[in-house]
């Protein structure tokens, strides 16, 4: 693997490794990807075999702290090509994207390395025997698994892959090697609800503690499903049914294991018209990245920040844009902050719910709102001196929306600074205040 950058002052730099050197092996182990690199560079003393740009090989001795990273960078984070998904899932959201978007959005990864390193969910359908042996040998844990349903025939039907029925057998093997697996179920009415959901939850609970958490999320359906398998959305009645099932199994887990294990995404409660449980329900928020307990955590953080809000602060006028699902919640969060500051009452502020016309009105989450929908629906509206948006609307690590509009382009078109904010209550409060709160 050819090094493209060296961190100044890092172990690799001190050992006189250079950009352009190709890592061949570490302590005699061939290096094929980032997992090999991380696993075989853990020790404090290393022998690194490299080939320079002229083709000359040499062995370099590296000294560092145990567990310290080598301090090298590569053109691709994985040091290898990401593995493409081999499934044709009936609910796949990528299949529901409109044409003409940037090419990277259409790539479906199903790579255990991305699961371990980035938290991506994988289906287990493209693992080879070598992959399984390496996971167990290297203790690649946790792995995030898109289970959906454990019944073999039902899973083959949902994922439309003949290997999909092997899921539970693979998970049992990983559990025997104490590999931790966080699991996800995308609930599709008619495909994995009812008795199939109960069987799935029973099978997953039986793997505890190897399966410490299971999230259930509702299927997302865009308006771009031409030629795709017909699916029903999760309506209010179905949402209440799923919540009842999850709570029943969760209570059984609490009694048996001392932890709930089974959780529904916040979106189920919004669809059902039910209040989201208090933060205590979610214990240590094991699947908050999946939208499980995010609203409860956010509210706790807002309340904590409100208590530290300086009552005499002068707040510049602002507006907030979010998805339809979170409109009333965000209005309540702003109100909590209003109550904590004398001058904020005099500050013009508005929360706008942006309907998703790009993907379709059934998509109500903030993370799929596009720049063009923000522009079309907020143009001419009173926005104050700044417009706050959740940074989940943007491509990870960049300032571009799903439709390729940039934050800067939207700001110029609306005539007001558009400010992405981390999805946590303290960051939101500090953005409104315009400065860091004292802890």
C-alpha atoms as one frame of an Amber mdcrd trajectory, in Angstrom:
protein
   0.000   0.000   0.000   1.575   3.283  -1.131   1.851   6.059   1.459   0.611
   9.444   0.246   1.273  11.496   3.385   3.279  11.339   6.613   2.159  13.048
   9.815   4.842  15.434  10.965   6.489  14.249  14.178   4.632  10.911  14.106
   6.201   7.433  14.447   6.501   6.967  10.671   8.217  10.337  10.262  10.664
   9.567  13.062  11.468   6.238  11.404  12.259   8.010   8.107   9.345   6.627
   6.126   8.421   8.840   3.170   5.415   9.623   0.995   5.673   7.330  -2.010
   6.942   4.374   0.033   4.853   1.238  -0.343   4.187  -0.792   2.814   4.724
  -4.477   2.020   4.535  -6.074   5.447   4.660  -5.397   9.177   6.435  -7.921
  11.376   6.175 -10.391   8.496   2.429  -9.927   7.949   1.323  -8.722   4.519
  -0.740  -5.532   4.622  -3.791  -5.506   2.347  -6.053  -2.863   3.887  -6.637
  -0.517   6.810  -7.742  -3.355   9.119  -4.422  -5.147   8.623  -2.609  -1.864
   9.201  -4.425  -1.084  12.449  -4.171  -4.630  13.781  -0.491  -5.222  13.030
   0.695  -1.761  14.111  -0.694  -1.936  17.647   2.592  -2.998  19.283   5.230
  -0.512  20.450   8.060  -2.038  18.359   7.545  -2.795  14.674   9.548  -3.992
  11.677   8.057  -2.383   8.579   9.084  -3.687   5.161   8.706  -1.004   2.472
   9.495  -0.445  -1.216  10.472   3.087  -2.284   9.544   4.905  -5.481  12.649
   3.496  -7.230  11.666  -0.080  -6.387  14.249  -0.585  -3.653  13.124  -2.545
  -0.596  14.234  -1.946   2.978  13.157  -2.792   6.520  12.445   0.107   8.873
  12.241  -0.237  12.651   9.485   1.854  14.227   9.214   2.753  17.900   6.045
   4.245  19.306   3.569   3.986  22.168   1.483   0.826  22.285  -1.746   1.444
  20.367  -0.457   4.685  18.819  -1.202   5.071  15.118   1.683   4.884  12.671
   0.991   8.367  11.305   0.608   7.597   7.597  -2.084   8.498   5.088  -3.289
   6.812   1.907  -5.241   7.912  -1.158  -8.156   5.795   0.014  -9.047   5.427
   3.689  -9.637   1.677   3.317  -6.372   1.289   1.357  -8.543  -0.869  -0.883
 -11.787  -0.640  -2.847 -14.977  -0.689  -0.774 -17.092  -3.787  -1.337 -20.275
  -3.308  -3.285 -23.558  -4.610  -1.913 -24.719  -7.789  -3.640 -28.329  -7.518
  -2.432 -31.386  -6.101  -4.178 -33.313  -5.184  -1.040 -36.974  -4.369  -1.606
 -36.617  -1.267   0.605 -33.218   0.038  -0.583 -33.323   3.836  -0.498 -30.505
   4.182  -3.036 -32.757   2.493  -5.616 -35.274   5.266  -4.869 -32.955   8.156
  -5.701 -33.859  10.284  -8.711 -31.528  10.217 -11.692 -28.858  12.835 -12.220
 -27.401  13.016  -8.717 -23.656  12.748  -8.042 -22.305   9.299  -8.817 -21.069
   8.523  -5.301 -24.639   8.603  -3.948 -25.537   5.544  -6.015 -22.763   3.371
  -4.565 -24.053   0.698  -2.171 -21.377  -0.453   0.244 -21.644  -3.665   2.249
 -18.167  -3.769   3.746 -17.340  -5.143   7.194 -14.390  -2.758   7.393 -16.727
   0.214   7.006 -18.929  -1.279   9.704 -16.068  -1.560  12.183 -14.384   1.747
  11.343 -17.281   4.029  10.367 -20.350   2.416  11.951 -21.953   1.431   8.634
 -24.446  -1.435   8.660 -23.737  -4.600   6.686 -25.950  -7.512   5.650 -23.325
 -10.316   6.026 -24.235 -11.675   2.571 -20.857 -11.045   0.917 -18.542 -12.329
   3.660 -16.115 -15.034   2.585 -14.742 -17.743   4.856 -11.516 -15.733   4.994
 -13.473 -12.662   6.091 -15.155 -14.583   8.908 -11.870 -16.084  10.075 -10.237
 -12.651  10.072 -13.116 -11.068  12.045 -12.790 -13.751  14.697  -8.985 -13.770
  14.766  -8.591  -9.991  14.879 -11.630  -9.485  17.105 -13.119  -6.961  14.678
 -15.825  -5.740  17.030 -18.383  -4.280  17.144 -19.950  -5.080  13.797 -23.216
  -3.363  12.864 -25.604  -5.782  11.167 -28.639  -5.045   9.023 -30.691  -8.043
  10.082 -34.259  -6.998   9.129 -35.615 -10.518   9.620 -34.037 -13.800  10.774
 -36.385 -16.286   9.117 -34.232 -17.558   6.184 -36.945 -17.558   3.535 -38.325
 -14.173   4.589 -34.822 -12.676   4.569 -34.098 -14.054   1.093 -37.368 -12.495
  -0.034 -36.508  -9.091   1.477 -32.861  -8.934   0.378 -33.391 -10.902  -2.835
 -30.093 -12.684  -2.365 -29.837 -16.491  -2.025 -27.176 -16.067   0.709 -29.423
 -13.867   2.832 -30.791 -16.875   4.710 -27.353 -17.571   6.248 -27.539 -14.519
   8.517 -28.458 -16.156  11.814 -25.905 -18.965  11.380 -23.163 -16.388  10.746
 -24.249 -14.343  13.735 -24.167 -17.417  15.964 -20.614 -18.100  14.817 -19.548
 -14.528  15.547 -21.264 -14.668  18.928 -19.286 -17.803  19.812 -16.116 -15.736
  19.263 -17.509 -12.905  21.404 -17.900 -10.479  18.523 -20.363  -7.743  19.503
 -23.121  -7.023  16.973 -25.429  -4.009  17.047 -28.451  -4.848  14.919 -30.922
  -2.924  12.801 -34.365  -3.866  11.510 -35.878  -1.779   8.699 -39.585  -2.420
   9.250 -41.495  -3.026   6.017 -45.202  -3.770   6.573 -46.068  -7.122   5.046
 -42.474  -8.315   4.878 -41.047  -8.510   8.407 -43.733  -7.424  10.856 -46.170
  -9.485  12.953 -44.999 -13.008  13.767 -41.836 -12.573  11.709 -40.809  -9.565
  13.809 -41.475 -11.505  17.008 -39.326 -14.404  15.779 -36.558 -11.993  14.783
 -36.531 -10.297  18.173 -36.577 -13.664  19.951 -33.635 -14.921  17.871 -31.603
 -11.755  18.485 -32.328 -11.631  22.218 -31.075 -15.211  22.492 -27.652 -13.970
  21.298 -27.256 -11.493  24.183 -24.673 -10.228  25.207 -23.174 -10.637  21.726
 -26.177  -8.602  20.520 -26.331  -5.706  23.026 -28.771  -3.526  21.067 -31.403
  -3.775  18.331 -33.041  -0.797  16.652 -36.242  -0.885  14.618 -36.590   1.894
  12.036 -39.478   2.502   9.604 -38.958   1.996   5.893 -38.392   5.227   3.959
 -40.307   5.551   0.698 -39.510   8.240  -1.862 -41.604   9.295  -4.857 -39.058
   7.701  -7.203 -40.078   4.054  -7.011 -40.954   3.438 -10.642 -40.526  -0.261
 -11.422 -39.678  -1.153  -7.826 -41.392  -3.600  -5.516 -44.649  -2.137  -4.100
 -44.282  -1.292  -0.402 -46.644   0.141   2.195 -45.501   2.955   4.456 -45.640
   2.652   8.231 -48.861   4.412   9.267 -49.950   5.458  12.754 -51.646   2.149
  13.551 -48.653   0.106  12.412 -46.285   2.399  14.323 -48.218   1.837  17.554
 -48.198  -1.919  16.936 -44.421  -1.965  16.463 -43.848   0.180  19.562 -46.013
  -2.184  21.621 -44.044  -5.204  20.355 -40.688  -3.545  21.000 -41.722  -2.516
  24.512 -42.964  -5.998  25.348 -39.675  -7.576  24.295 -37.710  -4.730  25.868
 -39.383  -5.233  29.226 -38.602  -8.952  29.079 -34.949  -8.109  28.387 -34.875
  -5.673  31.297 -36.104  -8.376  33.626 -33.771 -11.036  32.240 -30.616  -9.100
  31.396 -30.965  -5.753  33.166 -30.954  -3.844  29.876 -33.688  -3.110  27.343
 -31.807  -4.222  24.171 -34.795  -3.477  21.859 -35.553   0.118  20.813 -37.718
   1.892  18.245 -36.468   4.887  16.308 -37.954   8.258  17.306 -39.747   8.347
  13.955 -42.112   5.574  15.096 -43.337   7.725  17.996 -43.848  10.709  15.694
 -45.812   8.567  13.237 -47.867   7.073  16.084 -48.594  10.477  17.622 -47.036
   9.309  20.893 -44.529  11.117  23.115 -40.920  10.043  22.748 -39.767   8.286
  25.959 -37.606  10.160  28.457 -33.843   9.789  28.202 -33.718   7.209  31.021
 -35.554   4.784  28.736 -32.585   4.733  26.332 -29.987   3.884  28.997 -26.633
   4.835  27.410 -28.165   5.592  23.970 -26.574   2.610  22.168 -28.153   3.443
  18.785 -28.526   7.206  18.826 -26.854   7.393  15.394 -29.848   5.434  14.099
 -32.274   8.066  15.358 -33.033   6.111  18.532 -33.411   8.459  21.497 -31.945
  11.388  19.593 -34.804  13.704  20.534 -34.674  12.752  24.226 -30.927  13.322
  24.325 -31.254  16.629  22.448 -33.890  17.881  24.880 -31.750  16.984  27.897
 -28.854  18.903  26.377 -31.049  21.917  25.612 -32.389  21.977  29.175 -28.853
  21.774  30.558 -27.709  24.550  28.218 -30.746  26.686  29.091 -29.773  26.563
  32.746 -26.404  28.083  31.816 -27.865  30.661  29.417 -26.972  34.222  30.490
 -30.309  35.913  31.161 -29.123  39.287  29.937 -27.683  38.043  26.648 -28.593
  39.917  23.479 -29.682  37.423  20.828 -29.493  38.291  17.136 -32.657  37.441
  15.134 -32.558  33.921  13.687 -34.508  31.170  12.010 -34.308  27.374  12.076
 -35.062  25.005   9.187 -35.811  21.334   9.800 -37.801  18.444   8.372 -41.555
  18.178   8.789 -41.258  15.447  11.427 -39.220  17.564  13.854 -41.058  20.897
  13.442 -43.065  20.870  16.659 -40.141  19.442  18.612 -37.764  22.177  17.436
 -40.348  24.848  18.222 -40.460  23.482  21.747 -36.663  23.459  22.000 -36.484
  27.107  20.953 -39.198  27.924  23.470 -37.141  26.282  26.236 -34.258  28.578
  25.403 -36.566  31.592  25.195 -37.705  30.991  28.747 -34.132  31.105  30.030
 -33.165  34.516  28.692 -34.794  37.903  29.268 -33.822  39.406  25.917 -34.547
  36.447  23.659 -38.248  37.288  23.884 -37.496  40.445  21.915 -35.585  38.497
  19.262 -37.413  37.658  16.048 -37.179  33.913  15.462 -39.020  31.299  13.409
 -38.864  27.533  12.970 -39.633  26.414   9.428 -40.695  22.897   8.456 -39.354
  22.161   4.970 -41.449  19.718   2.984 -39.393  17.213   1.035 -40.438  17.801
  -2.560 -37.187  16.372  -3.928 -37.725  12.839  -2.567 -41.434  13.075  -1.780
 -43.694  14.157   1.046 -43.471  10.780   2.808 -39.831  11.584   3.599 -40.082
  13.840   6.648 -36.656  13.569   8.330 -34.300  16.548   8.337 -31.325  14.548
   7.074 -32.826  14.176   3.581 -33.833  17.809   3.034 -32.085  19.263  -0.034
 -30.721  22.695  -0.788 -33.234  23.320  -3.550 -36.175  22.596  -1.214 -34.724
  24.973   1.374 -34.298  27.656  -1.281 -37.746  27.221  -2.837 -39.628  27.218
   0.461 -37.650  29.835   2.391 -37.115  32.461  -0.297 -38.827  35.679   0.708
 -39.518  34.446   4.247 -38.300  36.389   7.302 -35.097  34.592   8.264 -33.526
  37.041  10.688 -29.774  37.547  10.579 -28.887  33.846  10.315 -30.514  30.563
   9.342 -29.611  27.445  11.315 -29.812  23.996   9.731 -28.816  20.612  11.211
 -25.525  19.499   9.716 -27.035  16.064   8.936 -28.520  17.760   5.866 -24.986
  17.878   4.448 -22.624  15.297   3.038 -20.463  14.018   5.886 -17.485  16.297
   6.424 -18.458  18.665   3.590 -20.663  21.706   3.005 -22.807  20.291   0.218
 -26.419  19.083   0.225 -27.622  15.848  -1.377 -28.562  17.739  -4.542 -25.026
  19.212  -4.820 -26.035  22.736  -3.788 -23.436  24.150  -1.402 -24.086  25.996
   1.837 -22.423  29.048   0.300 -24.729  28.951  -2.739 -27.801  28.690  -0.522
 -26.579  31.543   1.689 -26.051  33.792  -1.329 -29.454  32.928  -2.806 -31.323
  33.526   0.481 -29.308  36.603   1.391 -28.573  35.353   4.896 -25.768  33.236
   6.385 -26.773  29.579   6.524 -25.112  27.986   9.548 -24.965  24.170   9.912
 -25.158  23.062  13.553 -24.240  19.744  15.140 -27.250  17.725  16.226 -26.831
  18.175  19.946 -28.669  20.544  22.245 -25.643  22.377  23.614 -24.281  23.157
  20.137 -27.727  24.415  19.141 -27.974  26.678  22.193 -24.456  28.029  21.655
 -25.199  28.713  17.983 -28.249  30.790  18.964 -26.274  32.590  21.672 -23.312
  33.161  19.375 -20.707  32.063  21.912 -19.610  29.118  24.032 -21.548  28.506
  27.228 -19.730  28.131  30.506 -19.773  24.585  31.830
